[in-house]
Amino acid sequence: MSHSRFRPCIDLHNGQVKQIVGGTLSESSPSTLQTNFVATQPPSYYAELYRKHNLEGGHVIKLGPGNDEAAKNALGSWPGGLQIGGGINEKNAKEWIDAGASKVIVTSYLFPDAKFSLEKLKAVSEVVGRDKLVVDVSCRKKENTWIVAMNKWQTLTDMVVNQASLDLLSEYCSEFLVHAADVEGLCQGIDEELVSSLGKWVKIPTTYAGGAKSIEDLELVNRLSNGRVDLTYGSALDIFGGTLVKFEELVVKSNFI
């Protein structure tokens, strides 16, 4: 039986590894950005750390422009070990696979004018292959549903996250990444309802990110999703300046849950 695992991340902003509060990143008003952590080490430091512990399937996310060099620094330290997202489209996706990414992650590209385009999904899937494509269905809660959010989680699209939409997307991708943007970076707990729903809906590997605040959250996600959803920790981790979760203990926990 499958069980939930810890999936690491490297979030890049202006060429540096950072941990930010999910809904505060905006190009139109940069002053709203709330940062929990800015690394002194280069991205390669984190990539090498993840490689050492064989933490496959982690994601490198480029939050805005000016991060290509930093992303290549990470990918070059573990070719084939990390996924890449942020500004990916059918024109550059292959370049990032060639640069060492195991898979490419797409979101905003699939939603021109915030409307889902099946044509664009098919196009990028054709370029890299379904097995190399991850769709980021990061979302925000609106009333009793979750709506896919794009443009650094600032813009709501026309797609509701549910069984039907995930089934459609999974025909063209091999994995989902789901940031719960409302709780991302707050270290106030995961969105249990979303994790539980994903556990019922998903048929391909899925990673949830947002709000993880204790080592026990990995077991919680395992229970809520019946082991179908993996968990990313960010701001709570000691390697990102957090005080709530020790990286080394989490690695051990992930292996023996």
Phi and psi in degrees as a GROMACS rama.xvg file:
@    title "Ramachandran Plot"
@    xaxis  label "Phi"
@    yaxis  label "Psi"
@TYPE xy
-73.5737  154.781  SER-2
-138.493  155.953  HIS-3
-67.8303  137.23  SER-4
-119.978  161.246  ARG-5
-80.7496  126.654  PHE-6
-114.269  123.514  ARG-7
-81.9194  168.956  PRO-8
-140.682  158.753  CYS-9
-135.409  103.973  ILE-10
-95.4289  126.022  ASP-11
-111.989  132.767  LEU-12
-141.336  122.967  HIS-13
52.1724  38.9602  ASN-14
80.2897  2.55352  GLY-15
-118.537  152.395  GLN-16
-75.5435  124.959  VAL-17
-137.778  162.258  LYS-18
-121.824  121.408  GLN-19
-121.004  163.601  ILE-20
-82.1037  122.526  VAL-21
-42.2267  -53.0953  GLY-22
-88.0106  10.5993  GLY-23
-103.273  -0.0634953  THR-24
-89.0432  115.684  LEU-25
-145.575  129.09  SER-26
-71.6859  -30.7627  GLU-27
-76.2585  -28.5624  SER-28
-136.335  79.0346  SER-29
-58.179  -22.9619  PRO-30
-68.1802  -15.5507  SER-31
-79.4644  -11.0116  THR-32
-61.0337  126.611  LEU-33
-111.608  121.093  GLN-34
-110.336  130.552  THR-35
-88.9996  -26.3017  ASN-36
-161.547  138.269  PHE-37
-127.061  122.302  VAL-38
-75.9551  147.653  ALA-39
-91.7311  -21.8491  THR-40
-85.8057  156.029  GLN-41
-74.4226  164.796  PRO-42
-56.0281  -33.6569  PRO-43
-59.5288  -29.9874  SER-44
-58.6497  -45.0436  TYR-45
-71.9043  -39.9822  TYR-46
-60.456  -42.4492  ALA-47
-67.7984  -36.2873  GLU-48
-63.3029  -44.7094  LEU-49
-66.9291  -37.9234  TYR-50
-63.6656  -43.9844  ARG-51
-55.8859  -37.1278  LYS-52
-97.9643  8.38104  HIS-53
54.1325  43.4444  ASN-54
-90.5775  76.4976  LEU-55
-72.6547  157.115  GLU-56
82.4342  15.3597  GLY-57
-76.1898  165.06  GLY-58
-123.681  140.691  HIS-59
-104.454  121.911  VAL-60
-117.361  123.792  ILE-61
-89.9035  108.908  LYS-62
-92.1756  85.3246  LEU-63
93.6156  -176.949  GLY-64
-74.0602  168.244  PRO-65
82.0985  19.5059  GLY-66
-119.869  1.54725  ASN-67
-61.9674  -45.088  ASP-68
-60.6571  -46.3259  GLU-69
-62.7174  -39.7808  ALA-70
-64.5526  -41.6095  ALA-71
-67.7182  -30.8914  LYS-72
-61.6929  -41.2061  ASN-73
-71.2856  -50.0175  ALA-74
-62.0908  -36.2027  LEU-75
-67.53  -21.4904  GLY-76
-83.0219  -16.8557  SER-77
-150.387  73.0905  TRP-78
-58.7037  129.207  PRO-79
81.5762  3.07709  GLY-80
-105.808  -14.6883  GLY-81
-131.502  148.947  LEU-82
-93.7608  158.482  GLN-83
-129.512  136.208  ILE-84
-139.818  161.726  GLY-85
111.634  102.456  GLY-86
74.2903  18.6683  GLY-87
-83.0032  135.747  ILE-88
-144.56  -177.672  ASN-89
-70.0416  -16.7953  GLU-90
-80.3872  -35.7002  LYS-91
-108.389  -5.19385  ASN-92
-56.6635  -45.1942  ALA-93
-63.6863  -37.3977  LYS-94
-57.1057  -41.1928  GLU-95
-72.4618  -32.4399  TRP-96
-65.0613  -43.5058  ILE-97
-64.266  -27.7277  ASP-98
-79.9118  -3.13677  ALA-99
117.553  -0.863355  GLY-100
-70.9159  140.182  ALA-101
-73.9689  -35.5851  SER-102
-149.542  159.422  LYS-103
-108.561  147.573  VAL-104
-113.679  129.084  ILE-105
-122.738  144.887  VAL-106
-138.618  -83.2063  THR-107
-52.3941  -37.2915  SER-108
-54.4951  -32.377  TYR-109
-78.4382  -6.85681  LEU-110
-127.461  66.744  PHE-111
-61.9215  132.062  PRO-112
54.4135  32.4605  ASP-113
64.8162  18.547  ALA-114
-116.4  131.596  LYS-115
-62.3017  134.687  PHE-116
-119.905  107.807  SER-117
-64.1664  -33.1469  LEU-118
-59.8487  -43.4664  GLU-119
-67.7263  -38.1706  LYS-120
-62.4123  -46.0166  LEU-121
-61.2286  -40.3723  LYS-122
-63.188  -49.0915  ALA-123
-71.5323  -32.2873  VAL-124
-65.2005  -36.8854  SER-125
-68.0718  -38.0406  GLU-126
-65.6272  -48.1207  VAL-127
-103.312  -17.6829  VAL-128
95.0107  143.093  GLY-129
-54.2649  -37.2712  ARG-130
-69.9578  -14.2322  ASP-131
-108.087  9.37604  LYS-132
-115.348  131.491  LEU-133
-116.036  132.982  VAL-134
-102.848  126.789  VAL-135
-89.4756  107.955  ASP-136
-102.824  48.6896  VAL-137
-60.9862  142.102  SER-138
-146.893  165.547  CYS-139
-126.593  147.849  ARG-140
-83.54  134.616  LYS-141
-135.951  113.052  LYS-142
54.8992  -119.047  GLU-143
-104.406  17.997  ASN-144
-130.427  167.477  THR-145
-111.375  130.577  TRP-146
-110.996  133.583  ILE-147
-60.9028  130.924  VAL-148
-113.239  140.591  ALA-149
-127.911  -174.006  MET-150
55.1553  57.3395  ASN-151
56.8709  37.2106  LYS-152
69.6642  15.1298  TRP-153
-90.5781  -24.8755  GLN-154
-115.375  126.168  THR-155
-82.1323  137.295  LEU-156
-95.2145  -171.502  THR-157
-94.5332  10.7716  ASP-158
-104.599  125.757  MET-159
-89.8527  137.833  VAL-160
-81.5771  112.852  VAL-161
-156.763  -177.987  ASN-162
-55.7349  -46.3105  GLN-163
-64.2833  -45.9023  ALA-164
-68.041  -39.0415  SER-165
-68.7273  -37.2022  LEU-166
-61.7751  -43.2538  ASP-167
-62.4295  -50.2297  LEU-168
-61.0609  -38.9563  LEU-169
-70.3855  -9.192  SER-170
-69.3056  -22.1923  GLU-171
-119.238  -3.26993  TYR-172
-134.781  165.947  CYS-173
-110.366  -0.502326  SER-174
-162.226  153.74  GLU-175
-117.889  145.612  PHE-176
-120.182  128.077  LEU-177
-125.811  105.912  VAL-178
-90.0593  124.335  HIS-179
-85.2884  92.8037  ALA-180
-60.8132  -29.0891  ALA-181
-68.7335  -26.1289  ASP-182
-112.73  -5.05518  VAL-183
-58.2765  126.583  GLU-184
82.761  -2.08889  GLY-185
-92.1853  -16.7997  LEU-186
53.7468  37.8812  CYS-187
-115.724  17.0751  GLN-188
108.928  153.293  GLY-189
-78.0268  164.633  ILE-190
-84.4142  93.4006  ASP-191
-62.8418  -37.163  GLU-192
-65.1154  -41.556  GLU-193
-65.7288  -45.7064  LEU-194
-60.1087  -44.2573  VAL-195
-61.7838  -43.4839  SER-196
-64.3949  -44.3168  SER-197
-58.8869  -39.4623  LEU-198
-59.0877  -32.2946  GLY-199
-81.4892  -33.1438  LYS-200
-89.936  -38.3064  TRP-201
-78.0104  145.655  VAL-202
-122.255  1.28074  LYS-203
-128.569  162.01  ILE-204
-52.5102  137.056  PRO-205
-139.204  135.832  THR-206
-117.442  129.188  THR-207
-103.156  139.678  TYR-208
-134.515  138.079  ALA-209
138.211  108.774  GLY-210
89.2573  -4.03499  GLY-211
-57.7077  128.778  ALA-212
-131.427  -6.72134  LYS-213
-148.737  159.815  SER-214
-62.81  -27.091  ILE-215
-68.4205  -18.595  GLU-216
-61.3249  -27.9269  ASP-217
-65.2031  -42.6785  LEU-218
-66.7522  -37.8374  GLU-219
-61.4973  -47.4267  LEU-220
-62.6185  -40.0749  VAL-221
-58.8733  -44.8706  ASN-222
-70.14  -46.1925  ARG-223
-65.0651  -33.4298  LEU-224
-103.97  3.31064  SER-225
55.9035  37.174  ASN-226
75.5142  9.42549  GLY-227
-88.3579  -14.2162  ARG-228
-121.228  130.701  VAL-229
-89.9689  167.419  ASP-230
-128.802  133.225  LEU-231
-101.295  134.862  THR-232
-107.79  142.58  TYR-233
-127.7  -98.3995  GLY-234
-61.1822  -21.333  SER-235
-75.451  -19.1247  ALA-236
-76.6993  142.491  LEU-237
-62.8186  -29.3649  ASP-238
-71.084  -12.6853  ILE-239
-114.243  28.3079  PHE-240
80.653  4.16564  GLY-241
-80.2339  166.527  GLY-242
-120.805  -0.866937  THR-243
-92.9286  -29.3978  LEU-244
-137.15  129.157  VAL-245
-89.3095  126.5  LYS-246
-53.9335  -49.7591  PHE-247
-60.4662  -40.0673  GLU-248
-67.6137  -36.7776  GLU-249
-65.7738  -40.1242  LEU-250
-59.9302  -45.1712  VAL-251
-62.5631  -46.1912  VAL-252
-58.7392  -42.8186  LYS-253
-62.5606  -33.2523  SER-254
-79.2396  -22.1633  ASN-255
-124.004  21.5088  PHE-256
